[in-house]
Amino acid sequence: MASMEQIKELRERTGAGMLDCKKALSESGDDVQKAIDWLRAKGIASAAKKSGRAAAEGVVECYIHAGGKIGVMVELNCETDFVAMNENFKGLAREIAMHVAASSPEYVRREEVPAAAFEREKAIQIEKTMAEGKPQAIAEKIVIGRMSKWYEDVCLLDQRWFKDDSKTVDQVVKEATSTIGENIQVRRFSRFVMGEGLQKKADDFAAEVAKQAGLA
């Protein structure tokens, strides 16, 4: 198993994330140089180095699905307007919009998840795990795993790519960064579903009318 010193060295030399470094070392027999080669082959090392550069250009791409029942807008950023006009870049933005339509994420990345939402889900998972009669030490590990799975459900970059579930959306974006040669970032998205929320508003209105009329 790779040591923390090896992981730290690999992160400093490639700019890749901790999980990517751990996987690279595992796949490379804990050999740092081989792990660097592995990350470069996957396009992760070069993508990570570019991630700190400003991405102030880009496009807003739209996708309409199911005969106008679902609509998505995605803002995908890059470094130059030249790349923003690139067909491959615009194609990626459209595919991400299609993914959002299909997979319905709530946030772009983990850092955007509100603390209250995280704690609420964690409390649910703790209660569920304890109800299963798991020992405390095992229950804590199970909850960590389930929270990671929850991130995969609600965070766009953690989700499995709709066209190839062997990759995450984050990996697809990093591969594009490596191929196109600029820092590429998903900034935000909006997903609209025809009629979503209208029934609740109607029910709330009816309840309020009944309350004022003394019927509730």
Phi and psi in degrees as GROMACS dihedral restraints (atoms count N, CA, C in turn):
[ dihedral_restraints ]
;  ai    aj    ak    al  type     phi  dphi    fc
    3     4     5     6     1   -64.5    20    10
    4     5     6     7     1   143.1    20    10
    6     7     8     9     1   -84.5    20    10
    7     8     9    10     1   163.9    20    10
    9    10    11    12     1   -64.0    20    10
   10    11    12    13     1   -31.9    20    10
   12    13    14    15     1   -64.5    20    10
   13    14    15    16     1   -40.8    20    10
   15    16    17    18     1   -65.4    20    10
   16    17    18    19     1   -42.8    20    10
   18    19    20    21     1   -63.4    20    10
   19    20    21    22     1   -43.7    20    10
   21    22    23    24     1   -61.9    20    10
   22    23    24    25     1   -44.2    20    10
   24    25    26    27     1   -60.8    20    10
   25    26    27    28     1   -43.6    20    10
   27    28    29    30     1   -65.4    20    10
   28    29    30    31     1   -39.4    20    10
   30    31    32    33     1   -63.9    20    10
   31    32    33    34     1   -42.9    20    10
   33    34    35    36     1   -66.3    20    10
   34    35    36    37     1   -34.5    20    10
   36    37    38    39     1   -83.8    20    10
   37    38    39    40     1   -22.4    20    10
   39    40    41    42     1  -119.0    20    10
   40    41    42    43     1   -24.0    20    10
   42    43    44    45     1    79.5    20    10
   43    44    45    46     1     4.4    20    10
   45    46    47    48     1   -74.3    20    10
   46    47    48    49     1   159.3    20    10
   48    49    50    51     1   -71.5    20    10
   49    50    51    52     1   164.5    20    10
   51    52    53    54     1   -61.0    20    10
   52    53    54    55     1   -44.7    20    10
   54    55    56    57     1   -63.9    20    10
   55    56    57    58     1   -39.6    20    10
   57    58    59    60     1   -65.0    20    10
   58    59    60    61     1   -39.2    20    10
   60    61    62    63     1   -65.6    20    10
   61    62    63    64     1   -42.8    20    10
   63    64    65    66     1   -63.1    20    10
   64    65    66    67     1   -41.9    20    10
   66    67    68    69     1   -66.3    20    10
   67    68    69    70     1   -41.4    20    10
   69    70    71    72     1   -61.8    20    10
   70    71    72    73     1   -43.3    20    10
   72    73    74    75     1   -66.5    20    10
   73    74    75    76     1   -40.2    20    10
   75    76    77    78     1   -62.4    20    10
   76    77    78    79     1   -41.1    20    10
   78    79    80    81     1   -74.2    20    10
   79    80    81    82     1   -15.1    20    10
   81    82    83    84     1  -115.4    20    10
   82    83    84    85     1    18.3    20    10
   84    85    86    87     1    64.1    20    10
   85    86    87    88     1    32.0    20    10
   87    88    89    90     1    62.8    20    10
   88    89    90    91     1    25.3    20    10
   90    91    92    93     1   -96.3    20    10
   91    92    93    94     1   115.8    20    10
   93    94    95    96     1   -60.6    20    10
   94    95    96    97     1   -45.4    20    10
   96    97    98    99     1   -63.9    20    10
   97    98    99   100     1   -42.6    20    10
   99   100   101   102     1   -65.2    20    10
  100   101   102   103     1   -35.2    20    10
  102   103   104   105     1   -65.6    20    10
  103   104   105   106     1   -37.6    20    10
  105   106   107   108     1   -61.8    20    10
  106   107   108   109     1   -43.9    20    10
  108   109   110   111     1   -63.1    20    10
  109   110   111   112     1   -38.9    20    10
  111   112   113   114     1   -63.5    20    10
  112   113   114   115     1   -45.1    20    10
  114   115   116   117     1   -64.1    20    10
  115   116   117   118     1   -39.9    20    10
  117   118   119   120     1   -65.4    20    10
  118   119   120   121     1   -39.7    20    10
  120   121   122   123     1   -64.1    20    10
  121   122   123   124     1   -33.4    20    10
  123   124   125   126     1   -84.1    20    10
  124   125   126   127     1    -6.0    20    10
  126   127   128   129     1    78.5    20    10
  127   128   129   130     1    11.1    20    10
  129   130   131   132     1   -82.6    20    10
  130   131   132   133     1   -42.1    20    10
  132   133   134   135     1   -62.1    20    10
  133   134   135   136     1   -50.6    20    10
  135   136   137   138     1   -65.7    20    10
  136   137   138   139     1   -35.1    20    10
  138   139   140   141     1   -66.2    20    10
  139   140   141   142     1   -40.8    20    10
  141   142   143   144     1   -64.7    20    10
  142   143   144   145     1   -37.8    20    10
  144   145   146   147     1   -64.4    20    10
  145   146   147   148     1   -31.9    20    10
  147   148   149   150     1   -82.0    20    10
  148   149   150   151     1   -15.5    20    10
  150   151   152   153     1   -64.2    20    10
  151   152   153   154     1   -20.4    20    10
  153   154   155   156     1   -85.8    20    10
  154   155   156   157     1    -7.1    20    10
  156   157   158   159     1   -81.7    20    10
  157   158   159   160     1   148.6    20    10
  159   160   161   162     1   -65.3    20    10
  160   161   162   163     1   133.4    20    10
  162   163   164   165     1  -120.8    20    10
  163   164   165   166     1    87.5    20    10
  165   166   167   168     1  -108.2    20    10
  166   167   168   169     1    -3.0    20    10
  168   169   170   171     1  -105.9    20    10
  169   170   171   172     1  -177.9    20    10
  171   172   173   174     1   144.5    20    10
  172   173   174   175     1  -160.5    20    10
  174   175   176   177     1  -139.9    20    10
  175   176   177   178     1   157.6    20    10
  177   178   179   180     1  -109.5    20    10
  178   179   180   181     1   115.2    20    10
  180   181   182   183     1  -108.0    20    10
  181   182   183   184     1   141.1    20    10
  183   184   185   186     1  -115.2    20    10
  184   185   186   187     1   149.1    20    10
  186   187   188   189     1  -143.3    20    10
  187   188   189   190     1   129.6    20    10
  189   190   191   192     1  -113.8    20    10
  190   191   192   193     1   131.9    20    10
  192   193   194   195     1  -128.4    20    10
  193   194   195   196     1   159.4    20    10
  195   196   197   198     1    56.1    20    10
  196   197   198   199     1    49.1    20    10
  198   199   200   201     1    61.5    20    10
  199   200   201   202     1    34.7    20    10
  201   202   203   204     1    89.4    20    10
  202   203   204   205     1     9.7    20    10
  204   205   206   207     1   -84.6    20    10
  205   206   207   208     1   -26.3    20    10
  207   208   209   210     1  -131.0    20    10
  208   209   210   211     1   132.2    20    10
  210   211   212   213     1  -130.7    20    10
  211   212   213   214     1   142.0    20    10
  213   214   215   216     1  -133.4    20    10
  214   215   216   217     1   139.6    20    10
  216   217   218   219     1  -122.5    20    10
  217   218   219   220     1   131.1    20    10
  219   220   221   222     1  -127.2    20    10
  220   221   222   223     1   133.8    20    10
  222   223   224   225     1  -102.6    20    10
  223   224   225   226     1   117.8    20    10
  225   226   227   228     1  -114.5    20    10
  226   227   228   229     1   124.1    20    10
  228   229   230   231     1  -103.8    20    10
  229   230   231   232     1   151.5    20    10
  231   232   233   234     1  -142.9    20    10
  232   233   234   235     1  -171.9    20    10
  234   235   236   237     1   -91.9    20    10
  235   236   237   238     1   -30.6    20    10
  237   238   239   240     1  -131.7    20    10
  238   239   240   241     1   154.2    20    10
  240   241   242   243     1   -69.1    20    10
  241   242   243   244     1   -22.9    20    10
  243   244   245   246     1   -61.0    20    10
  244   245   246   247     1   -48.0    20    10
  246   247   248   249     1   -69.7    20    10
  247   248   249   250     1   -34.4    20    10
  249   250   251   252     1   -59.1    20    10
  250   251   252   253     1   -28.2    20    10
  252   253   254   255     1   -91.0    20    10
  253   254   255   256     1    -4.0    20    10
  255   256   257   258     1   -66.7    20    10
  256   257   258   259     1   133.7    20    10
  258   259   260   261     1   -64.7    20    10
  259   260   261   262     1   -34.6    20    10
  261   262   263   264     1   -65.5    20    10
  262   263   264   265     1   -39.6    20    10
  264   265   266   267     1   -65.5    20    10
  265   266   267   268     1   -47.4    20    10
  267   268   269   270     1   -64.8    20    10
  268   269   270   271     1   -34.2    20    10
  270   271   272   273     1   -64.9    20    10
  271   272   273   274     1   -39.0    20    10
  273   274   275   276     1   -63.6    20    10
  274   275   276   277     1   -43.1    20    10
  276   277   278   279     1   -59.4    20    10
  277   278   279   280     1   -41.5    20    10
  279   280   281   282     1   -66.7    20    10
  280   281   282   283     1   -41.4    20    10
  282   283   284   285     1   -66.1    20    10
  283   284   285   286     1   -35.9    20    10
  285   286   287   288     1   -64.8    20    10
  286   287   288   289     1   -39.7    20    10
  288   289   290   291     1   -62.5    20    10
  289   290   291   292     1   -40.4    20    10
  291   292   293   294     1   -62.8    20    10
  292   293   294   295     1   -40.8    20    10
  294   295   296   297     1   -61.7    20    10
  295   296   297   298     1   -44.6    20    10
  297   298   299   300     1   -60.8    20    10
  298   299   300   301     1   -40.4    20    10
  300   301   302   303     1   -61.2    20    10
  301   302   303   304     1   -40.0    20    10
  303   304   305   306     1   -80.0    20    10
  304   305   306   307     1   -35.5    20    10
  306   307   308   309     1  -108.1    20    10
  307   308   309   310     1   -10.3    20    10
  309   310   311   312     1    50.5    20    10
  310   311   312   313     1    55.0    20    10
  312   313   314   315     1   -69.9    20    10
  313   314   315   316     1   163.6    20    10
  315   316   317   318     1  -105.6    20    10
  316   317   318   319     1   -28.0    20    10
  318   319   320   321     1  -134.9    20    10
  319   320   321   322     1   161.4    20    10
  321   322   323   324     1   -76.4    20    10
  322   323   324   325     1   -49.8    20    10
  324   325   326   327     1  -139.4    20    10
  325   326   327   328     1   166.3    20    10
  327   328   329   330     1   -59.0    20    10
  328   329   330   331     1   -35.9    20    10
  330   331   332   333     1   -62.9    20    10
  331   332   333   334     1   -18.1    20    10
  333   334   335   336     1   -89.1    20    10
  334   335   336   337     1    -9.3    20    10
  336   337   338   339     1   -69.7    20    10
  337   338   339   340     1   123.0    20    10
  339   340   341   342     1   -61.6    20    10
  340   341   342   343     1   143.7    20    10
  342   343   344   345     1   -58.0    20    10
  343   344   345   346     1   -37.1    20    10
  345   346   347   348     1   -64.3    20    10
  346   347   348   349     1   -39.3    20    10
  348   349   350   351     1   -67.7    20    10
  349   350   351   352     1   -40.1    20    10
  351   352   353   354     1   -63.6    20    10
  352   353   354   355     1   -47.6    20    10
  354   355   356   357     1   -65.4    20    10
  355   356   357   358     1   -36.0    20    10
  357   358   359   360     1   -64.0    20    10
  358   359   360   361     1   -45.6    20    10
  360   361   362   363     1   -66.9    20    10
  361   362   363   364     1   -40.0    20    10
  363   364   365   366     1   -61.8    20    10
  364   365   366   367     1   -42.2    20    10
  366   367   368   369     1   -61.9    20    10
  367   368   369   370     1   -40.0    20    10
  369   370   371   372     1   -62.8    20    10
  370   371   372   373     1   -44.3    20    10
  372   373   374   375     1   -68.6    20    10
  373   374   375   376     1   -35.9    20    10
  375   376   377   378     1   -64.4    20    10
  376   377   378   379     1   -45.8    20    10
  378   379   380   381     1   -62.1    20    10
  379   380   381   382     1   -42.8    20    10
  381   382   383   384     1   -63.2    20    10
  382   383   384   385     1   -43.8    20    10
  384   385   386   387     1   -67.6    20    10
  385   386   387   388     1   -42.5    20    10
  387   388   389   390     1   -64.5    20    10
  388   389   390   391     1   -35.4    20    10
  390   391   392   393     1   -66.3    20    10
  391   392   393   394     1   -22.5    20    10
  393   394   395   396     1   -81.1    20    10
  394   395   396   397     1    -2.8    20    10
  396   397   398   399     1    76.6    20    10
  397   398   399   400     1    24.5    20    10
  399   400   401   402     1   -76.8    20    10
  400   401   402   403     1   143.8    20    10
  402   403   404   405     1   -61.0    20    10
  403   404   405   406     1   151.5    20    10
  405   406   407   408     1   -53.9    20    10
  406   407   408   409     1   -47.5    20    10
  408   409   410   411     1   -62.0    20    10
  409   410   411   412     1   -40.7    20    10
  411   412   413   414     1   -73.4    20    10
  412   413   414   415     1   -37.9    20    10
  414   415   416   417     1   -59.1    20    10
  415   416   417   418     1   -40.4    20    10
  417   418   419   420     1   -63.3    20    10
  418   419   420   421     1   -41.0    20    10
  420   421   422   423     1   -67.5    20    10
  421   422   423   424     1   -38.7    20    10
  423   424   425   426     1   -63.1    20    10
  424   425   426   427     1   -42.4    20    10
  426   427   428   429     1   -64.2    20    10
  427   428   429   430     1   -40.0    20    10
  429   430   431   432     1   -58.7    20    10
  430   431   432   433     1   -44.8    20    10
  432   433   434   435     1   -64.4    20    10
  433   434   435   436     1   -40.2    20    10
  435   436   437   438     1   -70.7    20    10
  436   437   438   439     1   -33.4    20    10
  438   439   440   441     1   -68.6    20    10
  439   440   441   442     1   -35.9    20    10
  441   442   443   444     1   -63.6    20    10
  442   443   444   445     1   -41.2    20    10
  444   445   446   447     1   -65.5    20    10
  445   446   447   448     1   -35.8    20    10
  447   448   449   450     1   -62.7    20    10
  448   449   450   451     1   -41.6    20    10
  450   451   452   453     1   -58.1    20    10
  451   452   453   454     1   -39.9    20    10
  453   454   455   456     1   -63.5    20    10
  454   455   456   457     1   -26.3    20    10
  456   457   458   459     1   -81.4    20    10
  457   458   459   460     1   -37.9    20    10
  459   460   461   462     1  -104.9    20    10
  460   461   462   463     1   -17.2    20    10
  462   463   464   465     1  -105.0    20    10
  463   464   465   466     1   124.2    20    10
  465   466   467   468     1   -52.7    20    10
  466   467   468   469     1   -51.1    20    10
  468   469   470   471     1   -67.6    20    10
  469   470   471   472     1   -21.7    20    10
  471   472   473   474     1   -87.7    20    10
  472   473   474   475     1   -14.6    20    10
  474   475   476   477     1   -71.7    20    10
  475   476   477   478     1   153.3    20    10
  477   478   479   480     1   -73.3    20    10
  478   479   480   481     1   132.7    20    10
  480   481   482   483     1   -59.9    20    10
  481   482   483   484     1   131.6    20    10
  483   484   485   486     1   -65.2    20    10
  484   485   486   487     1   -20.8    20    10
  486   487   488   489     1   -96.1    20    10
  487   488   489   490     1   -14.0    20    10
  489   490   491   492     1  -161.3    20    10
  490   491   492   493     1    98.4    20    10
  492   493   494   495     1   -75.2    20    10
  493   494   495   496     1     5.2    20    10
  495   496   497   498     1   -82.1    20    10
  496   497   498   499     1    -7.6    20    10
  498   499   500   501     1  -122.9    20    10
  499   500   501   502     1   155.1    20    10
  501   502   503   504     1   -94.3    20    10
  502   503   504   505     1   166.2    20    10
  504   505   506   507     1   -61.6    20    10
  505   506   507   508     1   -38.5    20    10
  507   508   509   510     1   -59.0    20    10
  508   509   510   511     1   -41.9    20    10
  510   511   512   513     1   -65.2    20    10
  511   512   513   514     1   -38.3    20    10
  513   514   515   516     1   -63.4    20    10
  514   515   516   517     1   -42.8    20    10
  516   517   518   519     1   -65.3    20    10
  517   518   519   520     1   -40.6    20    10
  519   520   521   522     1   -66.2    20    10
  520   521   522   523     1   -37.9    20    10
  522   523   524   525     1   -63.4    20    10
  523   524   525   526     1   -40.2    20    10
  525   526   527   528     1   -66.0    20    10
  526   527   528   529     1   -39.2    20    10
  528   529   530   531     1   -58.9    20    10
  529   530   531   532     1   -44.3    20    10
  531   532   533   534     1   -66.0    20    10
  532   533   534   535     1   -41.2    20    10
  534   535   536   537     1   -72.1    20    10
  535   536   537   538     1   -46.3    20    10
  537   538   539   540     1   -78.2    20    10
  538   539   540   541     1   -31.1    20    10
  540   541   542   543     1    92.9    20    10
  541   542   543   544     1    13.1    20    10
  543   544   545   546     1  -132.8    20    10
  544   545   546   547     1   158.5    20    10
  546   547   548   549     1   -65.3    20    10
  547   548   549   550     1   123.1    20    10
  549   550   551   552     1  -119.1    20    10
  550   551   552   553     1   129.3    20    10
  552   553   554   555     1  -135.9    20    10
  553   554   555   556     1   135.7    20    10
  555   556   557   558     1   -82.6    20    10
  556   557   558   559     1   116.0    20    10
  558   559   560   561     1   -86.8    20    10
  559   560   561   562     1   -47.7    20    10
  561   562   563   564     1  -164.8    20    10
  562   563   564   565     1   166.7    20    10
  564   565   566   567     1  -151.1    20    10
  565   566   567   568     1   159.2    20    10
  567   568   569   570     1  -134.2    20    10
  568   569   570   571     1   135.8    20    10
  570   571   572   573     1  -122.4    20    10
  571   572   573   574     1   125.1    20    10
  573   574   575   576     1  -116.8    20    10
  574   575   576   577     1   134.8    20    10
  576   577   578   579     1  -120.8    20    10
  577   578   579   580     1   125.9    20    10
  579   580   581   582     1   -53.8    20    10
  580   581   582   583     1   123.5    20    10
  582   583   584   585     1    81.4    20    10
  583   584   585   586     1    -1.0    20    10
  585   586   587   588     1   -62.4    20    10
  586   587   588   589     1   126.1    20    10
  588   589   590   591     1    88.0    20    10
  589   590   591   592     1   -12.4    20    10
  591   592   593   594     1   -67.4    20    10
  592   593   594   595     1   -40.2    20    10
  594   595   596   597     1   -64.9    20    10
  595   596   597   598     1   -39.8    20    10
  597   598   599   600     1   -63.8    20    10
  598   599   600   601     1   -42.0    20    10
  600   601   602   603     1   -62.5    20    10
  601   602   603   604     1   -39.7    20    10
  603   604   605   606     1   -65.3    20    10
  604   605   606   607     1   -41.8    20    10
  606   607   608   609     1   -66.0    20    10
  607   608   609   610     1   -40.4    20    10
  609   610   611   612     1   -64.9    20    10
  610   611   612   613     1   -40.0    20    10
  612   613   614   615     1   -64.4    20    10
  613   614   615   616     1   -44.3    20    10
  615   616   617   618     1   -63.2    20    10
  616   617   618   619     1   -39.4    20    10
  618   619   620   621     1   -65.5    20    10
  619   620   621   622     1   -39.3    20    10
  621   622   623   624     1   -67.0    20    10
  622   623   624   625     1   -41.5    20    10
  624   625   626   627     1   -62.4    20    10
  625   626   627   628     1   -44.0    20    10
  627   628   629   630     1   -63.0    20    10
  628   629   630   631     1   -39.1    20    10
  630   631   632   633     1   -62.9    20    10
  631   632   633   634     1   -46.1    20    10
  633   634   635   636     1   -66.6    20    10
  634   635   636   637     1   -28.3    20    10
  636   637   638   639     1   -86.3    20    10
  637   638   639   640     1     0.4    20    10
  639   640   641   642     1    76.7    20    10
  640   641   642   643     1    19.2    20    10
  642   643   644   645     1   -97.5    20    10
  643   644   645   646     1    -4.0    20    10
